[in-house]
Amino acid sequence: NETAKQIDKLIRNVPDFPKPGIQFKDITPVLQDAKTFALVIKTLADGLRNERLTAVAGIESRGFIFASALATELGVGLVLLRKPGKLPWKTLRATYQLEYGTDAIEIHEDAVKEGDRVAVIDDLLATGGTATAAACLLRDAGAEVVKAMFVIELDFLQGREKLRTAGFPAIESLLHY
Ligand code: 5GP
């Protein structure tokens, strides 16, 4: 569709970043283009308007960029999911597998409460480890994760399957590779 095409034109492929053999999708040209950035936020918002959200949750760090604009667009609060040791208050933590080793993500224990309806937002869905850990953390903290939305999804890494298996089947991405 037209939205996907317009975003795709501004995604820069960076070979061998952050490691040899990885082709990184750089979203910064999208942010630098006022019309396209606004289109991304509007399109993400359109996917969430009927969900009666109480908050959106952004994943550090590029997820913050989209989630914060989305929160003001939708008129809901913003919850931060951060790398370990960054949040100042009492936290809950979820650990997840990487190709080599593990990583973790944290949330303030009072960031959500029972009955909250939250959407997980990130720039890109790859293997799904990060987004699944984020969604599980929100669920453990008492929220209902009603949807996960991404600007980009790397279909061949099957992150969607990981989210679905963990009980989060509502997934939407604006652009697929
Ligand atoms: P996953 O846990 O799904 O394997 O990786 C997704 C996380 O890594 C997201 O937080 C995303 O920001 C980051 N990420 C992985 N690969 C890329 C990439 O090619 N481009 C961008 N912009 N982010 C990536």
Boltz pocket constraint, residues with backbone or C-beta under 6 A from the ligand:
constraints:
  - pocket:
      binder: B
      contacts: [[A, 23], [A, 24], [A, 25], [A, 26], [A, 27], [A, 59], [A, 60], [A, 61], [A, 62], [A, 63], [A, 122], [A, 123], [A, 124], [A, 125], [A, 126], [A, 127], [A, 128], [A, 129], [A, 130], [A, 131], [A, 159]]
      max_distance: 6.0
